[in-house]
Amino acid sequence: MKTFVLILVGMCSIFIIPEKRDSASIEPYNLEGVWELKHHFLYENDKVADTVLNQNGYRQVKMYSKGRVMWTRFDPEDSNEWFGYGTYTIKDGMLEERLEYASGPMMKIVDTTKVFRFELVMGKNSYQQITLDEEGHYAQSENYDKIE
């Protein structure tokens, strides 16, 4: 009887242990879908110092799907086109975007910044991508709401 119980416990542990490992490796972040920029935060001493609202028809939308990101911005006061396309990854609470293709003005930025890295803060239907300065302090954030 003791042998039977040990065999049963051993078999159960075989099924339970891999399950725990798999669930521990899954990031709790999910950006899949379409997101619209709501506003920006400006930080001082890692605290929100100001909120910059979208003005005069300004819109920015991001789409995330299967490791790909695409975004576009419309600003009626800026004659430049702003858009980009590339890949993204999320690891340890950080969002990294690598643009492969973008509008002319954005490609000038991509030439100097290969990887865009942000701290990621998720809500139920919102997220923040927070830019950190050279010392690791919050500088500014873009705050998005999910479009259903």
mmCIF file of the C-alpha atoms, coordinates in Angstrom:
data_MODEL
# 
_entry.id   MODEL 
# 
loop_
_atom_site.group_PDB 
_atom_site.id 
_atom_site.type_symbol 
_atom_site.label_atom_id 
_atom_site.label_alt_id 
_atom_site.label_comp_id 
_atom_site.label_asym_id 
_atom_site.label_entity_id 
_atom_site.label_seq_id 
_atom_site.pdbx_PDB_ins_code 
_atom_site.Cartn_x 
_atom_site.Cartn_y 
_atom_site.Cartn_z 
_atom_site.occupancy 
_atom_site.B_iso_or_equiv 
_atom_site.pdbx_formal_charge 
_atom_site.auth_seq_id 
_atom_site.auth_comp_id 
_atom_site.auth_asym_id 
_atom_site.auth_atom_id 
_atom_site.pdbx_PDB_model_num 
ATOM 1   C CA . MET A 1 1   ? 0.000   0.000  0.000   1.00 0.00 ? 1   MET A CA 1 
ATOM 2   C CA . LYS A 1 2   ? 2.892   2.359  0.875   1.00 0.00 ? 2   LYS A CA 1 
ATOM 3   C CA . THR A 1 3   ? 4.471   1.675  -2.499  1.00 0.00 ? 3   THR A CA 1 
ATOM 4   C CA . PHE A 1 4   ? 1.193   2.423  -4.288  1.00 0.00 ? 4   PHE A CA 1 
ATOM 5   C CA . VAL A 1 5   ? 0.834   5.809  -2.486  1.00 0.00 ? 5   VAL A CA 1 
ATOM 6   C CA . LEU A 1 6   ? 4.455   6.756  -3.310  1.00 0.00 ? 6   LEU A CA 1 
ATOM 7   C CA . ILE A 1 7   ? 3.936   5.877  -6.971  1.00 0.00 ? 7   ILE A CA 1 
ATOM 8   C CA . LEU A 1 8   ? 0.698   7.895  -7.054  1.00 0.00 ? 8   LEU A CA 1 
ATOM 9   C CA . VAL A 1 9   ? 2.343   10.933 -5.416  1.00 0.00 ? 9   VAL A CA 1 
ATOM 10  C CA . GLY A 1 10  ? 5.288   10.664 -7.824  1.00 0.00 ? 10  GLY A CA 1 
ATOM 11  C CA . MET A 1 11  ? 3.002   10.562 -10.859 1.00 0.00 ? 11  MET A CA 1 
ATOM 12  C CA . CYS A 1 12  ? 1.000   13.546 -9.642  1.00 0.00 ? 12  CYS A CA 1 
ATOM 13  C CA . SER A 1 13  ? 4.180   15.575 -9.074  1.00 0.00 ? 13  SER A CA 1 
ATOM 14  C CA . ILE A 1 14  ? 5.282   14.881 -12.660 1.00 0.00 ? 14  ILE A CA 1 
ATOM 15  C CA . PHE A 1 15  ? 2.140   16.612 -13.924 1.00 0.00 ? 15  PHE A CA 1 
ATOM 16  C CA . ILE A 1 16  ? 2.160   19.467 -11.392 1.00 0.00 ? 16  ILE A CA 1 
ATOM 17  C CA . ILE A 1 17  ? 5.819   20.595 -11.528 1.00 0.00 ? 17  ILE A CA 1 
ATOM 18  C CA . PRO A 1 18  ? 5.978   21.317 -15.303 1.00 0.00 ? 18  PRO A CA 1 
ATOM 19  C CA . GLU A 1 19  ? 2.686   23.212 -15.009 1.00 0.00 ? 19  GLU A CA 1 
ATOM 20  C CA . LYS A 1 20  ? 4.178   25.554 -12.417 1.00 0.00 ? 20  LYS A CA 1 
ATOM 21  C CA . ARG A 1 21  ? 7.328   26.176 -14.470 1.00 0.00 ? 21  ARG A CA 1 
ATOM 22  C CA . ASP A 1 22  ? 5.311   27.055 -17.567 1.00 0.00 ? 22  ASP A CA 1 
ATOM 23  C CA . SER A 1 23  ? 3.040   29.504 -15.747 1.00 0.00 ? 23  SER A CA 1 
ATOM 24  C CA . ALA A 1 24  ? 5.986   31.187 -14.005 1.00 0.00 ? 24  ALA A CA 1 
ATOM 25  C CA . SER A 1 25  ? 7.667   31.963 -17.331 1.00 0.00 ? 25  SER A CA 1 
ATOM 26  C CA . ILE A 1 26  ? 4.631   33.767 -18.774 1.00 0.00 ? 26  ILE A CA 1 
ATOM 27  C CA . GLU A 1 27  ? 4.778   37.572 -18.522 1.00 0.00 ? 27  GLU A CA 1 
ATOM 28  C CA . PRO A 1 28  ? 1.611   39.081 -17.006 1.00 0.00 ? 28  PRO A CA 1 
ATOM 29  C CA . TYR A 1 29  ? 1.538   41.789 -19.708 1.00 0.00 ? 29  TYR A CA 1 
ATOM 30  C CA . ASN A 1 30  ? -0.602  41.655 -22.817 1.00 0.00 ? 30  ASN A CA 1 
ATOM 31  C CA . LEU A 1 31  ? -0.484  44.525 -25.308 1.00 0.00 ? 31  LEU A CA 1 
ATOM 32  C CA . GLU A 1 32  ? -2.271  42.638 -28.086 1.00 0.00 ? 32  GLU A CA 1 
ATOM 33  C CA . GLY A 1 33  ? -4.774  45.019 -29.680 1.00 0.00 ? 33  GLY A CA 1 
ATOM 34  C CA . VAL A 1 34  ? -5.207  48.674 -30.588 1.00 0.00 ? 34  VAL A CA 1 
ATOM 35  C CA . TRP A 1 35  ? -4.357  51.522 -28.208 1.00 0.00 ? 35  TRP A CA 1 
ATOM 36  C CA . GLU A 1 36  ? -4.917  55.286 -28.399 1.00 0.00 ? 36  GLU A CA 1 
ATOM 37  C CA . LEU A 1 37  ? -2.745  57.866 -26.664 1.00 0.00 ? 37  LEU A CA 1 
ATOM 38  C CA . LYS A 1 38  ? -4.755  59.594 -23.950 1.00 0.00 ? 38  LYS A CA 1 
ATOM 39  C CA . HIS A 1 39  ? -2.092  61.980 -22.601 1.00 0.00 ? 39  HIS A CA 1 
ATOM 40  C CA . HIS A 1 40  ? 1.518   62.335 -21.425 1.00 0.00 ? 40  HIS A CA 1 
ATOM 41  C CA . PHE A 1 41  ? 2.902   62.642 -17.906 1.00 0.00 ? 41  PHE A CA 1 
ATOM 42  C CA . LEU A 1 42  ? 6.022   64.686 -17.188 1.00 0.00 ? 42  LEU A CA 1 
ATOM 43  C CA . TYR A 1 43  ? 7.943   63.588 -14.089 1.00 0.00 ? 43  TYR A CA 1 
ATOM 44  C CA . GLU A 1 44  ? 10.095  65.302 -11.478 1.00 0.00 ? 44  GLU A CA 1 
ATOM 45  C CA . ASN A 1 45  ? 11.746  63.183 -8.764  1.00 0.00 ? 45  ASN A CA 1 
ATOM 46  C CA . ASP A 1 46  ? 9.886   60.110 -10.082 1.00 0.00 ? 46  ASP A CA 1 
ATOM 47  C CA . LYS A 1 47  ? 6.503   61.761 -9.396  1.00 0.00 ? 47  LYS A CA 1 
ATOM 48  C CA . VAL A 1 48  ? 4.021   63.130 -11.940 1.00 0.00 ? 48  VAL A CA 1 
ATOM 49  C CA . ALA A 1 49  ? 4.674   66.876 -12.177 1.00 0.00 ? 49  ALA A CA 1 
ATOM 50  C CA . ASP A 1 50  ? 2.424   67.717 -15.139 1.00 0.00 ? 50  ASP A CA 1 
ATOM 51  C CA . THR A 1 51  ? -0.093  66.185 -17.519 1.00 0.00 ? 51  THR A CA 1 
ATOM 52  C CA . VAL A 1 52  ? 0.012   67.110 -21.199 1.00 0.00 ? 52  VAL A CA 1 
ATOM 53  C CA . LEU A 1 53  ? -3.332  66.531 -22.900 1.00 0.00 ? 53  LEU A CA 1 
ATOM 54  C CA . ASN A 1 54  ? -3.793  65.935 -26.638 1.00 0.00 ? 54  ASN A CA 1 
ATOM 55  C CA . GLN A 1 55  ? -4.800  69.227 -28.264 1.00 0.00 ? 55  GLN A CA 1 
ATOM 56  C CA . ASN A 1 56  ? -6.422  70.411 -31.499 1.00 0.00 ? 56  ASN A CA 1 
ATOM 57  C CA . GLY A 1 57  ? -7.084  67.053 -33.149 1.00 0.00 ? 57  GLY A CA 1 
ATOM 58  C CA . TYR A 1 58  ? -3.760  65.398 -32.192 1.00 0.00 ? 58  TYR A CA 1 
ATOM 59  C CA . ARG A 1 59  ? -4.089  61.590 -32.287 1.00 0.00 ? 59  ARG A CA 1 
ATOM 60  C CA . GLN A 1 60  ? -1.662  58.720 -31.857 1.00 0.00 ? 60  GLN A CA 1 
ATOM 61  C CA . VAL A 1 61  ? -2.583  55.057 -32.198 1.00 0.00 ? 61  VAL A CA 1 
ATOM 62  C CA . LYS A 1 62  ? -0.496  51.925 -31.603 1.00 0.00 ? 62  LYS A CA 1 
ATOM 63  C CA . MET A 1 63  ? -1.287  48.375 -32.667 1.00 0.00 ? 63  MET A CA 1 
ATOM 64  C CA . TYR A 1 64  ? 0.399   45.309 -31.158 1.00 0.00 ? 64  TYR A CA 1 
ATOM 65  C CA . SER A 1 65  ? 0.011   41.838 -32.642 1.00 0.00 ? 65  SER A CA 1 
ATOM 66  C CA . LYS A 1 66  ? 2.133   38.666 -32.464 1.00 0.00 ? 66  LYS A CA 1 
ATOM 67  C CA . GLY A 1 67  ? 5.376   40.440 -31.579 1.00 0.00 ? 67  GLY A CA 1 
ATOM 68  C CA . ARG A 1 68  ? 4.825   43.294 -34.059 1.00 0.00 ? 68  ARG A CA 1 
ATOM 69  C CA . VAL A 1 69  ? 4.099   46.938 -33.367 1.00 0.00 ? 69  VAL A CA 1 
ATOM 70  C CA . MET A 1 70  ? 2.792   49.642 -35.677 1.00 0.00 ? 70  MET A CA 1 
ATOM 71  C CA . TRP A 1 71  ? 1.993   53.200 -34.761 1.00 0.00 ? 71  TRP A CA 1 
ATOM 72  C CA . THR A 1 72  ? 0.839   56.384 -36.406 1.00 0.00 ? 72  THR A CA 1 
ATOM 73  C CA . ARG A 1 73  ? 0.466   59.966 -35.252 1.00 0.00 ? 73  ARG A CA 1 
ATOM 74  C CA . PHE A 1 74  ? -1.608  62.796 -36.671 1.00 0.00 ? 74  PHE A CA 1 
ATOM 75  C CA . ASP A 1 75  ? -0.894  66.355 -35.605 1.00 0.00 ? 75  ASP A CA 1 
ATOM 76  C CA . PRO A 1 76  ? -2.735  69.013 -37.641 1.00 0.00 ? 76  PRO A CA 1 
ATOM 77  C CA . GLU A 1 77  ? -0.036  71.528 -36.656 1.00 0.00 ? 77  GLU A CA 1 
ATOM 78  C CA . ASP A 1 78  ? 2.833   69.366 -38.007 1.00 0.00 ? 78  ASP A CA 1 
ATOM 79  C CA . SER A 1 79  ? 3.137   68.767 -41.762 1.00 0.00 ? 79  SER A CA 1 
ATOM 80  C CA . ASN A 1 80  ? 5.475   65.789 -41.215 1.00 0.00 ? 80  ASN A CA 1 
ATOM 81  C CA . GLU A 1 81  ? 4.154   62.255 -41.427 1.00 0.00 ? 81  GLU A CA 1 
ATOM 82  C CA . TRP A 1 82  ? 4.819   60.185 -38.300 1.00 0.00 ? 82  TRP A CA 1 
ATOM 83  C CA . PHE A 1 83  ? 4.516   56.403 -38.327 1.00 0.00 ? 83  PHE A CA 1 
ATOM 84  C CA . GLY A 1 84  ? 6.593   53.350 -37.621 1.00 0.00 ? 84  GLY A CA 1 
ATOM 85  C CA . TYR A 1 85  ? 6.578   49.561 -37.821 1.00 0.00 ? 85  TYR A CA 1 
ATOM 86  C CA . GLY A 1 86  ? 8.734   46.940 -36.149 1.00 0.00 ? 86  GLY A CA 1 
ATOM 87  C CA . THR A 1 87  ? 8.961   44.331 -33.420 1.00 0.00 ? 87  THR A CA 1 
ATOM 88  C CA . TYR A 1 88  ? 8.398   44.463 -29.691 1.00 0.00 ? 88  TYR A CA 1 
ATOM 89  C CA . THR A 1 89  ? 9.231   42.363 -26.675 1.00 0.00 ? 89  THR A CA 1 
ATOM 90  C CA . ILE A 1 90  ? 8.198   42.524 -23.043 1.00 0.00 ? 90  ILE A CA 1 
ATOM 91  C CA . LYS A 1 91  ? 10.504  41.156 -20.380 1.00 0.00 ? 91  LYS A CA 1 
ATOM 92  C CA . ASP A 1 92  ? 10.784  41.870 -16.666 1.00 0.00 ? 92  ASP A CA 1 
ATOM 93  C CA . GLY A 1 93  ? 8.312   44.766 -16.867 1.00 0.00 ? 93  GLY A CA 1 
ATOM 94  C CA . MET A 1 94  ? 10.181  46.478 -19.708 1.00 0.00 ? 94  MET A CA 1 
ATOM 95  C CA . LEU A 1 95  ? 8.799   47.124 -23.194 1.00 0.00 ? 95  LEU A CA 1 
ATOM 96  C CA . GLU A 1 96  ? 11.329  47.227 -26.033 1.00 0.00 ? 96  GLU A CA 1 
ATOM 97  C CA . GLU A 1 97  ? 10.370  48.375 -29.512 1.00 0.00 ? 97  GLU A CA 1 
ATOM 98  C CA . ARG A 1 98  ? 12.699  48.039 -32.512 1.00 0.00 ? 98  ARG A CA 1 
ATOM 99  C CA . LEU A 1 99  ? 11.507  49.933 -35.561 1.00 0.00 ? 99  LEU A CA 1 
ATOM 100 C CA . GLU A 1 100 ? 12.300  48.420 -38.958 1.00 0.00 ? 100 GLU A CA 1 
ATOM 101 C CA . TYR A 1 101 ? 10.409  50.893 -41.126 1.00 0.00 ? 101 TYR A CA 1 
ATOM 102 C CA . ALA A 1 102 ? 9.198   54.416 -40.422 1.00 0.00 ? 102 ALA A CA 1 
ATOM 103 C CA . SER A 1 103 ? 8.368   57.798 -41.911 1.00 0.00 ? 103 SER A CA 1 
ATOM 104 C CA . GLY A 1 104 ? 11.223  60.096 -42.952 1.00 0.00 ? 104 GLY A CA 1 
ATOM 105 C CA . PRO A 1 105 ? 11.358  62.177 -39.746 1.00 0.00 ? 105 PRO A CA 1 
ATOM 106 C CA . MET A 1 106 ? 11.125  59.050 -37.606 1.00 0.00 ? 106 MET A CA 1 
ATOM 107 C CA . MET A 1 107 ? 13.900  57.291 -39.551 1.00 0.00 ? 107 MET A CA 1 
ATOM 108 C CA . LYS A 1 108 ? 16.232  60.148 -38.550 1.00 0.00 ? 108 LYS A CA 1 
ATOM 109 C CA . ILE A 1 109 ? 15.475  59.313 -34.907 1.00 0.00 ? 109 ILE A CA 1 
ATOM 110 C CA . VAL A 1 110 ? 15.811  55.570 -35.541 1.00 0.00 ? 110 VAL A CA 1 
ATOM 111 C CA . ASP A 1 111 ? 19.307  56.193 -36.956 1.00 0.00 ? 111 ASP A CA 1 
ATOM 112 C CA . THR A 1 112 ? 20.403  57.375 -33.502 1.00 0.00 ? 112 THR A CA 1 
ATOM 113 C CA . THR A 1 113 ? 18.108  55.275 -31.296 1.00 0.00 ? 113 THR A CA 1 
ATOM 114 C CA . LYS A 1 114 ? 17.994  51.636 -32.409 1.00 0.00 ? 114 LYS A CA 1 
ATOM 115 C CA . VAL A 1 115 ? 15.914  50.337 -29.494 1.00 0.00 ? 115 VAL A CA 1 
ATOM 116 C CA . PHE A 1 116 ? 13.176  52.228 -27.691 1.00 0.00 ? 116 PHE A CA 1 
ATOM 117 C CA . ARG A 1 117 ? 12.996  50.934 -24.115 1.00 0.00 ? 117 ARG A CA 1 
ATOM 118 C CA . PHE A 1 118 ? 10.264  51.789 -21.592 1.00 0.00 ? 118 PHE A CA 1 
ATOM 119 C CA . GLU A 1 119 ? 9.071   50.686 -18.203 1.00 0.00 ? 119 GLU A CA 1 
ATOM 120 C CA . LEU A 1 120 ? 5.636   49.157 -18.745 1.00 0.00 ? 120 LEU A CA 1 
ATOM 121 C CA . VAL A 1 121 ? 2.735   49.696 -16.335 1.00 0.00 ? 121 VAL A CA 1 
ATOM 122 C CA . MET A 1 122 ? -0.446  47.836 -17.265 1.00 0.00 ? 122 MET A CA 1 
ATOM 123 C CA . GLY A 1 123 ? -4.020  48.504 -16.210 1.00 0.00 ? 123 GLY A CA 1 
ATOM 124 C CA . LYS A 1 124 ? -7.114  46.537 -17.182 1.00 0.00 ? 124 LYS A CA 1 
ATOM 125 C CA . ASN A 1 125 ? -7.744  48.596 -20.345 1.00 0.00 ? 125 ASN A CA 1 
ATOM 126 C CA . SER A 1 126 ? -4.805  50.992 -20.252 1.00 0.00 ? 126 SER A CA 1 
ATOM 127 C CA . TYR A 1 127 ? -1.045  51.082 -20.144 1.00 0.00 ? 127 TYR A CA 1 
ATOM 128 C CA . GLN A 1 128 ? 1.820   53.508 -19.598 1.00 0.00 ? 128 GLN A CA 1 
ATOM 129 C CA . GLN A 1 129 ? 5.172   53.382 -21.339 1.00 0.00 ? 129 GLN A CA 1 
ATOM 130 C CA . ILE A 1 130 ? 7.549   55.333 -19.137 1.00 0.00 ? 130 ILE A CA 1 
ATOM 131 C CA . THR A 1 131 ? 10.819  56.729 -20.474 1.00 0.00 ? 131 THR A CA 1 
ATOM 132 C CA . LEU A 1 132 ? 13.714  56.623 -18.032 1.00 0.00 ? 132 LEU A CA 1 
ATOM 133 C CA . ASP A 1 133 ? 16.567  59.151 -18.032 1.00 0.00 ? 133 ASP A CA 1 
ATOM 134 C CA . GLU A 1 134 ? 20.285  58.247 -17.981 1.00 0.00 ? 134 GLU A CA 1 
ATOM 135 C CA . GLU A 1 135 ? 20.157  57.759 -14.198 1.00 0.00 ? 135 GLU A CA 1 
ATOM 136 C CA . GLY A 1 136 ? 17.101  55.492 -14.293 1.00 0.00 ? 136 GLY A CA 1 
ATOM 137 C CA . HIS A 1 137 ? 14.585  58.113 -13.107 1.00 0.00 ? 137 HIS A CA 1 
ATOM 138 C CA . TYR A 1 138 ? 11.181  58.630 -14.703 1.00 0.00 ? 138 TYR A CA 1 
ATOM 139 C CA . ALA A 1 139 ? 11.317  61.363 -17.363 1.00 0.00 ? 139 ALA A CA 1 
ATOM 140 C CA . GLN A 1 140 ? 7.980   61.191 -19.185 1.00 0.00 ? 140 GLN A CA 1 
ATOM 141 C CA . SER A 1 141 ? 5.295   58.691 -20.092 1.00 0.00 ? 141 SER A CA 1 
ATOM 142 C CA . GLU A 1 142 ? 2.807   58.066 -22.837 1.00 0.00 ? 142 GLU A CA 1 
ATOM 143 C CA . ASN A 1 143 ? -0.515  56.859 -21.430 1.00 0.00 ? 143 ASN A CA 1 
ATOM 144 C CA . TYR A 1 144 ? -2.776  54.739 -23.633 1.00 0.00 ? 144 TYR A CA 1 
ATOM 145 C CA . ASP A 1 145 ? -6.341  53.432 -23.464 1.00 0.00 ? 145 ASP A CA 1 
ATOM 146 C CA . LYS A 1 146 ? -7.380  50.255 -25.279 1.00 0.00 ? 146 LYS A CA 1 
ATOM 147 C CA . ILE A 1 147 ? -9.750  50.723 -28.219 1.00 0.00 ? 147 ILE A CA 1 
ATOM 148 C CA . GLU A 1 148 ? -12.449 48.053 -28.083 1.00 0.00 ? 148 GLU A CA 1 
# 
